[in-house]
Amino acid sequence: MRVESLSYIQPQAPVTAVTTAQGAKARVEELKRDDRDVKTHELNHRALPGKYEHAGQVQYAYKRGPDGKMYVASGGVAVDLSVTSNPDETMKKMQEVKSYALGPANPSFKDFVIASRAILAEQQAKIDKVREEYSSGPQTSPTVSVYA
């Protein structure tokens, strides 16, 4: 079974040394905002209907702030990208995976990667279906369209 992970990593500003109390306070506010944004993004994935994420368990990575507290820096959900032996089932499955990956308002780079892999798998399933239909007997039309 092929499993990928949808991840959201908050874009990071360049790392600078925090030397003042004001700088530390600003960094804590930035970490709080990133924490909230990552959690919201992952919750948006979870709110979508989808049966191909693995139990919907969100995995988070944390950073320690200058105040000593831990803040969410990135998160992800494992998604099943395995294909089935039935091209129709694979096409349907990959359409659902693509919708799940692109569901949040601001998909992450990893979301786009997962969606593109689902699109490729769906296209391959279409090709497989056409091959099966073509090899099963005479066709009424010599032209076959594999476009969505």
C-alpha positions, 0 to 999 in steps of 0.5 A: 500500500502506498501512503503519502503524507499531506503536510502543512509547514508554515513558511518561515522567516529567516532565523535571527538571534532574539536578544531583546525582550521585545524581540522574544515577545515578537517571536512568541507571537509569530510562533502562536500565529504559526501554531494556529495556522497549521492547526486550522489547516489540518482541521480543514483537511479533517472536516472534508469527507474522505476515506483514504486518509489513515484514521485521520490522525494528524501528526504535528512537529513542534518548536520550542519558543523563547518562552520555553513553551512548545508550538506547532510548526508543521503538521500532516495526515497520511493519505492512501495513494495505492491503486486497485486492480479495478481502473474504475475504482482507482479513478474514483479513489484518486478523485476523492484523494485529489479533492481531499488534498486540495480541500483547505482554502490555502493548500500547501505545497505538499497538498499540491504534490499529493493532488498531482500524484492522484491525478497521475494515478487517475490518468494511468487508470484511464489508460489501463481501462482503455487498454482493457476495453480495446483488448477485449474485442472489436470496437465500434469506433477506432478513436478513443479519448483519454481526456477528462 
